[in-house]
Structure formats: structure tokens, C-alpha cells
């Protein structure tokens, strides 16, 4: 033992930390650019900003920030119950949906057990699995999405959890709801399914799965949602999981006290009532997605059809292209860590932001 870091177990020391999208302020410092002139399309944030109802709730809550938040998140839970028709004992509040993904892993995984997830799926799944000393089983993707048949075949007696992102990040693929339902029906009850629906609000009603309606049928189903995307609350870090009361109980036992701050709780509860804002966000995203796809087609770039608020596109020398975009003040997301070294992911922004990205790409490719 040579350094204090050697005191950590091997599975912790071998973790490669999650790399978030580059902040505007960081790029401005690195390249000496004016922050006002930088366009960030890297983190799948809502370009409309925050719901007006949430903003009002934030302002009203600020006077009480010297007080601890409600550790049971009563108001937020009530809003979730009203919105989704669940009961309070089915809810696990989280500091973003990342938090509830980690809580699920801490509650049900341990050394000697396994979690199954897809290649090209959200990077947090292998991270939280490794962090608790469990073994992650990566199943090769099918057309950049989840191959449920192969994932089913990868399940063993040691498997306790399957992570599924629907729509998937960073590829944007979507599973058919009948296929997903069939997967749940076939699954052994000793395996929990964590269904990550961070981008659900961007789907049309016809494309949404009936995941919350399935909860009474499947005791081993955990559905996670976030307020960071369509609800525009990424900076406040708030999300939640829905599950059978016994599963939620185990998760709440390992949940940190006060993991969702008072401002976030109030904002999220108000945001759930702002259907108009979510509708406008979805409409803007639909139009922006078409603008982005038309532009990528014009540039002759291959992309993966996406059901989220982003699209991943193929470009040779992606690292070089990414650097040139940064020099032009446009931040997108390299997805090398997802075994996609020749791909970049771009979030859907305001029309002028999308146009700025497409113009920058046109200039780079023509040079």
C-alpha cells in the first residue's frame, strides 16, 4: 500500500468517472470566447428554460431556504400521485434520476450479483453497478438500441437487475411497447427491471409505453423519471422512481436524508401542473428535430432516428470535428465513451441555435 487511494477497494479505484457536457463558462475560459456567443447543445437541456409555474414556486420558496427541506417530500409526492395515479408509498424522490438509479443499485445489488444493460446505453448504469461491487453484463446493441432477446438470454441466477433506457440515451432509439411488455412478462421475478424514461415527455401519446399502468402487474418493475429535460429543471436536480411499495421501501431506506432540496421540491411539484409548458416544449422539439434532420441530410451526414431531444450523427474524425465546433463556440457531445468513437450527439435547441450548429458543420466540412 503506497498511497491513500490504495485504501479504496479495486472496484472503486477502477471506475472511470462520468464526463458531463462541457459548461459554457469552461469553454469560454479555455478558448477566450465570449460566453454570450456560445451555443450549448451538449446536455439535452430544455431550450425554453423553466416552466413559469415552477419559476413562481422557486421565488416563493427562497425565503425559507434557511430551513431543512421536507425529508419525506410530501408536497412533491402528492403532486406525483395526482399526476400519475400512484400512491405515496410507491415513490422514491431523487436528486435527479441519476440519484434514484444509484439508490436502486445500492438497495438491490452487491458483490457477487449482476446487472444487465445494453451497449450504447446510459453510462450511469455500469457506473452505479460497479460502485456497489456488482458485475455489469453489457449486451451488444441491435441497430444502436436494446436487443431484448439478447438481454433476456444474458440473465443468469446471479442477475438481480436489468437497466433499460426508453428512449435510449445517447442513441435515441425506442422500444415498441408490446415488445417491452412481453419482456416483462417473460422475466423471472428475482430480477428487477429499472425502466429509465427520462425522455418520456418528448414522445407522442401513441408512442408512450404504459409503464406506470404496468406497475400493479409487475412487482419487479421500477420506473424512473426526471425533471431535468422537458420540465426544464436540470440545475435543480430532481427526479423520482415509481415501484411496488415494498421495492420503494427498500430504496427509501438507503436514500440520503434531504436528498431533494426544498426549492427543487417546490419547483417540481409546480412543474407537474404546467401541461402547457410541456406541450410547448414537445412542439418546439418536434420542429427542431425536423430542422436538424433536414440539415444533416443536406450535409450528407448519417444519423440515428431519435425519439428524444437530441440526435447522434456519424462523422469521420469526430474528435477533430468536435474541436473545430468548440472553436466556433458550438458545444456538442462526443460519445466516445459509449463505444461510438465516430459519432457526436447534438441536442435540439432553439431554431437559431440549431441553425448555428448546422452552419458551423457546413463550414467545417467545406474547409
C-alpha positions as CSV (number, residue, x, y, z in Angstrom):
1,X,0.0,0.0,0.0
2,X,1.7,3.1,-1.3
3,X,-0.9,5.9,-1.3
4,X,-4.2,6.7,0.5
5,X,-6.1,5.8,-2.7
6,X,-4.9,2.2,-2.3
7,X,-7.3,2.0,0.7
8,X,-10.3,2.1,-1.7
9,X,-11.4,-1.3,-3.0
10,X,-10.4,-2.3,-6.5
11,X,-13.9,-1.8,-7.9
12,X,-13.9,1.8,-6.8
13,X,-10.4,2.6,-8.0
14,X,-11.1,1.2,-11.4
15,X,-14.2,3.5,-12.0
16,X,-13.8,5.9,-14.9
17,X,-15.8,9.0,-13.7
18,X,-18.8,10.2,-15.7
19,X,-17.9,13.0,-18.0
20,X,-20.7,15.6,-18.3
21,X,-21.2,18.0,-21.1
22,X,-18.8,20.9,-21.2
23,X,-20.2,24.0,-19.5
24,X,-20.3,27.3,-21.4
25,X,-18.1,29.0,-18.8
26,X,-15.4,26.4,-19.1
27,X,-15.3,26.7,-22.9
28,X,-15.1,30.5,-22.6
29,X,-12.2,30.2,-20.2
30,X,-10.4,27.6,-22.4
31,X,-10.6,29.5,-25.7
32,X,-11.1,33.1,-24.6
33,X,-14.6,33.2,-26.1
34,X,-17.5,35.5,-25.1
35,X,-20.0,33.4,-23.1
36,X,-22.9,35.2,-24.8
37,X,-21.7,33.9,-28.2
38,X,-21.5,30.3,-27.2
39,X,-24.3,27.8,-28.1
40,X,-24.5,24.7,-25.9
41,X,-26.2,21.7,-27.5
42,X,-24.5,19.0,-25.4
43,X,-26.6,18.1,-22.4
44,X,-30.2,17.6,-23.7
45,X,-31.5,20.6,-21.7
46,X,-34.8,22.4,-22.4
47,X,-34.1,25.4,-24.6
48,X,-37.3,27.0,-23.4
49,X,-35.9,27.3,-19.9
50,X,-38.1,26.7,-16.9
51,X,-41.8,26.4,-16.5
52,X,-43.4,29.7,-15.4
53,X,-45.3,27.9,-12.7
54,X,-42.0,26.3,-11.5
55,X,-40.3,29.7,-11.6
56,X,-43.0,31.2,-9.4
57,X,-42.7,28.4,-6.9
58,X,-38.9,28.8,-6.8
59,X,-39.3,32.5,-5.9
60,X,-41.9,31.8,-3.2
61,X,-39.6,29.1,-1.6
62,X,-36.5,31.2,-1.4
63,X,-37.5,32.9,1.8
64,X,-37.3,29.5,3.6
65,X,-34.0,28.1,2.4
66,X,-32.5,28.5,5.9
67,X,-34.8,25.6,6.9
68,X,-34.1,22.0,6.1
69,X,-36.4,20.6,3.3
70,X,-39.2,18.1,4.0
71,X,-37.2,14.9,4.1
72,X,-40.4,13.0,3.1
73,X,-41.1,15.3,0.1
74,X,-44.8,15.4,1.0
75,X,-45.9,18.1,-1.5
76,X,-43.9,16.7,-4.3
77,X,-45.2,13.2,-3.7
78,X,-48.7,14.4,-3.6
79,X,-48.2,16.2,-7.0
80,X,-46.8,12.9,-8.4
81,X,-49.8,11.0,-7.1
82,X,-52.2,13.4,-8.6
83,X,-50.4,13.4,-11.9
84,X,-49.8,9.7,-12.4
85,X,-52.4,8.0,-10.2
86,X,-50.0,6.2,-7.9
87,X,-49.8,6.1,-4.1
88,X,-47.2,7.9,-2.0
89,X,-45.6,4.7,-0.8
90,X,-44.7,3.9,-4.4
91,X,-42.5,6.9,-4.8
92,X,-38.7,7.4,-4.2
93,X,-37.7,11.1,-4.7
94,X,-34.2,11.7,-6.1
95,X,-31.6,14.3,-6.7
96,X,-32.2,13.9,-10.4
97,X,-33.0,10.5,-11.9
98,X,-29.3,9.6,-11.6
99,X,-29.8,9.5,-7.9
100,X,-32.6,7.0,-8.0
101,X,-30.7,4.8,-10.4
102,X,-27.9,4.7,-7.8
103,X,-30.3,4.2,-5.0
104,X,-31.8,1.2,-6.8
105,X,-28.3,-0.3,-7.3
106,X,-27.4,0.3,-3.6
107,X,-30.6,-1.3,-2.4
108,X,-30.5,-4.4,-4.5
109,X,-27.0,-5.1,-5.9
110,X,-23.9,-6.3,-4.1
111,X,-20.7,-8.2,-4.8
112,X,-21.4,-11.5,-6.4
113,X,-24.6,-10.3,-8.2
114,X,-25.0,-9.0,-11.7
115,X,-26.8,-6.2,-13.6
116,X,-27.6,-6.4,-17.3
117,X,-27.6,-3.4,-19.6
118,X,-27.2,-2.7,-23.3
119,X,-24.2,-1.5,-25.2
120,X,-24.6,2.2,-26.1
121,X,-26.9,2.8,-23.2
122,X,-26.7,5.4,-20.5
123,X,-23.2,5.5,-18.9
124,X,-24.6,5.7,-15.3
125,X,-25.8,2.0,-15.4
126,X,-22.4,0.5,-15.4
127,X,-21.1,3.2,-13.1
128,X,-23.6,2.5,-10.3
129,X,-23.3,-1.2,-10.8
130,X,-19.5,-1.1,-10.4
131,X,-19.7,1.3,-7.4
132,X,-21.5,-1.3,-5.3
133,X,-19.2,-4.0,-6.3
134,X,-21.6,-5.9,-8.5
135,X,-20.7,-7.2,-12.0
136,X,-22.1,-5.4,-15.1
137,X,-23.1,-7.5,-18.1
138,X,-23.1,-5.5,-21.3
139,X,-25.2,-6.9,-24.1
140,X,-24.4,-6.0,-27.7
141,X,-26.8,-3.5,-29.2
142,X,-29.1,-4.1,-32.1
143,X,-29.3,-1.2,-34.5
144,X,-27.9,1.0,-31.8
145,X,-30.7,0.1,-29.4
146,X,-31.7,-2.6,-26.9
147,X,-31.8,-6.2,-28.1
148,X,-34.3,-7.5,-25.6
149,X,-33.9,-11.1,-26.7
150,X,-30.2,-11.0,-26.2
151,X,-30.6,-9.2,-22.8
152,X,-33.1,-11.9,-21.7
153,X,-30.5,-14.6,-22.7
154,X,-27.8,-12.8,-20.7
155,X,-29.8,-13.2,-17.4
156,X,-28.5,-15.7,-15.0
157,X,-29.1,-16.9,-11.5
158,X,-26.8,-14.0,-10.3
159,X,-28.8,-11.3,-12.2
160,X,-30.7,-9.0,-9.9
161,X,-31.3,-6.0,-12.1
162,X,-31.8,-5.0,-15.8
163,X,-31.4,-1.4,-16.8
164,X,-33.4,-0.3,-19.9
165,X,-33.5,3.3,-21.2
166,X,-36.6,4.1,-23.3
167,X,-36.0,6.3,-25.3
168,X,-32.3,5.5,-25.0
169,X,-29.5,8.0,-24.4
170,X,-27.3,8.7,-26.4
171,X,-28.8,6.9,-29.4
172,X,-32.4,8.0,-29.2
173,X,-33.8,4.6,-30.0
174,X,-37.3,3.5,-28.8
175,X,-38.6,0.1,-27.9
176,X,-42.1,-0.9,-29.0
177,X,-44.3,-1.1,-26.0
178,X,-45.6,-4.5,-26.9
179,X,-42.1,-5.8,-27.1
180,X,-41.2,-4.2,-23.7
181,X,-44.4,-5.6,-22.1
182,X,-43.5,-9.1,-23.4
183,X,-40.0,-8.8,-21.9
184,X,-41.5,-8.0,-18.5
185,X,-43.9,-10.9,-18.8
186,X,-41.2,-13.4,-19.6
187,X,-38.8,-12.2,-16.8
188,X,-38.2,-14.1,-13.6
189,X,-39.4,-12.3,-10.5
190,X,-35.9,-12.5,-9.0
191,X,-34.8,-9.8,-11.5
192,X,-35.8,-6.1,-11.1
193,X,-36.2,-4.0,-14.3
194,X,-35.2,-0.4,-14.0
195,X,-37.1,1.4,-16.8
196,X,-35.4,4.8,-17.3
197,X,-37.9,7.1,-19.0
198,X,-36.0,10.4,-18.8
199,X,-37.3,11.5,-22.2
200,X,-40.8,10.2,-22.0
201,X,-42.4,13.7,-22.2
202,X,-41.0,14.1,-25.7
203,X,-43.0,11.1,-27.0
204,X,-46.4,11.4,-28.6
205,X,-49.2,9.7,-26.6
206,X,-49.3,6.9,-29.2
207,X,-45.6,6.1,-28.7
208,X,-45.5,6.2,-24.9
209,X,-45.3,2.9,-23.1
210,X,-47.9,2.1,-20.4
211,X,-45.2,1.6,-17.8
212,X,-46.9,3.2,-14.9
213,X,-50.1,1.3,-15.7
214,X,-48.0,-1.9,-15.6
215,X,-46.8,-1.3,-12.0
216,X,-49.6,-3.2,-10.3
217,X,-48.9,-6.2,-12.6
218,X,-45.1,-6.3,-12.2
219,X,-43.8,-6.2,-8.6
220,X,-40.2,-6.1,-10.0
221,X,-40.7,-3.0,-12.2
222,X,-39.0,0.3,-11.3
223,X,-39.9,3.3,-13.5
224,X,-37.6,6.4,-13.2
225,X,-38.4,9.9,-14.4
226,X,-36.6,13.2,-14.3
227,X,-37.5,16.9,-14.3
228,X,-34.2,17.8,-16.0
229,X,-35.4,17.5,-19.6
230,X,-38.9,18.6,-20.7
231,X,-39.6,20.3,-17.4
232,X,-36.5,22.5,-17.6
233,X,-35.2,21.9,-14.1
234,X,-31.8,20.4,-14.8
235,X,-30.0,22.8,-12.5
236,X,-32.1,21.9,-9.5
237,X,-31.5,18.1,-9.8
238,X,-34.8,16.4,-9.1
239,X,-36.3,13.2,-10.3
240,X,-38.2,10.2,-8.9
241,X,-38.8,6.4,-9.1
242,X,-42.1,4.6,-9.0
243,X,-42.2,1.0,-7.9
244,X,-44.1,-1.6,-5.8
245,X,-44.4,-0.3,-2.2
246,X,-42.0,-3.0,-0.9
247,X,-39.4,-2.1,-3.5
248,X,-39.8,1.6,-2.9
249,X,-39.4,0.9,0.8
250,X,-36.0,-0.7,0.4
251,X,-34.9,2.1,-1.9
252,X,-36.1,4.8,0.6
253,X,-34.1,3.0,3.4
254,X,-30.8,3.8,1.6
255,X,-31.9,7.2,0.2
256,X,-30.0,10.0,1.8
257,X,-32.0,12.3,4.1
258,X,-33.0,15.6,2.4
259,X,-31.7,14.3,-0.9
260,X,-34.1,16.7,-2.8
261,X,-33.7,20.3,-1.7
262,X,-36.7,22.5,-0.8
263,X,-36.5,24.7,-3.9
264,X,-36.3,21.6,-6.2
265,X,-39.3,20.0,-4.5
266,X,-41.5,23.1,-4.8
267,X,-40.4,23.7,-8.4
268,X,-41.0,20.1,-9.5
269,X,-44.4,20.0,-7.8
270,X,-45.5,23.1,-9.7
271,X,-44.0,21.9,-13.0
272,X,-46.1,18.8,-12.9
273,X,-49.2,21.1,-13.2
274,X,-47.8,23.1,-16.2
275,X,-49.1,20.9,-19.1
276,X,-49.0,23.9,-21.4
277,X,-45.2,24.3,-20.9
278,X,-44.6,20.6,-21.5
279,X,-46.7,20.8,-24.7
280,X,-44.8,23.8,-26.0
281,X,-41.5,22.0,-25.2
282,X,-42.6,19.0,-27.1
283,X,-43.8,21.1,-30.1
284,X,-40.5,23.0,-30.2
285,X,-38.6,19.8,-30.0
286,X,-40.6,18.2,-32.8
287,X,-40.0,21.2,-35.1
288,X,-36.3,21.4,-34.1
289,X,-35.8,17.7,-34.7
290,X,-37.1,18.1,-38.2
291,X,-34.9,21.2,-38.7
292,X,-31.9,19.2,-37.5
293,X,-32.7,16.1,-39.6
294,X,-33.2,18.2,-42.7
295,X,-29.8,19.9,-42.1
296,X,-28.0,16.7,-41.5
297,X,-29.5,15.2,-44.7
298,X,-28.4,18.3,-46.6
299,X,-24.8,17.8,-45.3
300,X,-24.9,14.2,-46.2
301,X,-24.4,13.0,-42.7
302,X,-25.7,9.7,-41.4
303,X,-27.7,9.9,-38.1
304,X,-29.8,7.6,-35.8
305,X,-33.5,8.4,-35.9
306,X,-34.2,9.7,-32.4
307,X,-37.2,9.9,-30.1
308,X,-35.5,12.1,-27.5
309,X,-34.5,15.8,-27.7
310,X,-31.2,15.0,-29.4
311,X,-29.8,13.2,-32.4
312,X,-26.5,11.3,-32.8
313,X,-24.7,11.6,-36.1
314,X,-21.8,9.8,-37.7
315,X,-18.7,11.8,-38.9
316,X,-15.2,10.6,-39.5
317,X,-12.6,12.2,-37.3
318,X,-15.3,13.0,-34.7
319,X,-12.7,14.3,-32.2
320,X,-11.3,16.7,-34.7
321,X,-14.8,17.9,-35.8
322,X,-15.8,18.4,-32.1
323,X,-12.7,20.5,-31.5
324,X,-13.5,22.7,-34.5
325,X,-17.1,23.1,-33.3
326,X,-15.8,24.2,-29.9
327,X,-13.5,26.8,-31.6
328,X,-16.6,28.2,-33.3
329,X,-18.4,28.4,-30.0
330,X,-20.7,25.4,-30.5
331,X,-20.7,22.7,-27.8
332,X,-22.0,19.2,-28.8
333,X,-21.4,15.9,-27.0
334,X,-18.7,13.4,-28.0
335,X,-19.9,9.9,-27.3
336,X,-16.6,8.1,-27.5
337,X,-17.2,6.6,-24.0
338,X,-20.3,4.8,-25.4
339,X,-18.2,2.8,-27.9
340,X,-19.1,5.2,-30.6
341,X,-15.8,6.9,-31.5
342,X,-17.0,8.3,-34.8
343,X,-20.2,9.8,-33.6
344,X,-21.3,13.1,-32.0
345,X,-24.6,13.9,-30.2
346,X,-26.3,17.2,-30.6
347,X,-29.2,18.4,-28.5
348,X,-32.2,20.1,-30.1
349,X,-32.1,23.8,-29.3
350,X,-34.0,26.9,-30.3
351,X,-34.3,27.4,-34.1
352,X,-31.4,29.9,-34.2
353,X,-29.2,27.6,-32.2
354,X,-29.9,24.6,-34.4
355,X,-29.1,26.8,-37.4
356,X,-25.9,28.0,-35.8
357,X,-24.8,24.3,-35.4
358,X,-25.7,23.4,-38.9
359,X,-23.9,26.4,-40.4
360,X,-20.8,25.6,-38.3
361,X,-20.9,22.0,-39.6
362,X,-21.3,23.2,-43.1
363,X,-18.2,25.5,-42.8
364,X,-16.1,22.8,-41.2
365,X,-16.9,20.1,-43.8
366,X,-16.3,22.5,-46.6
367,X,-12.9,23.6,-45.4
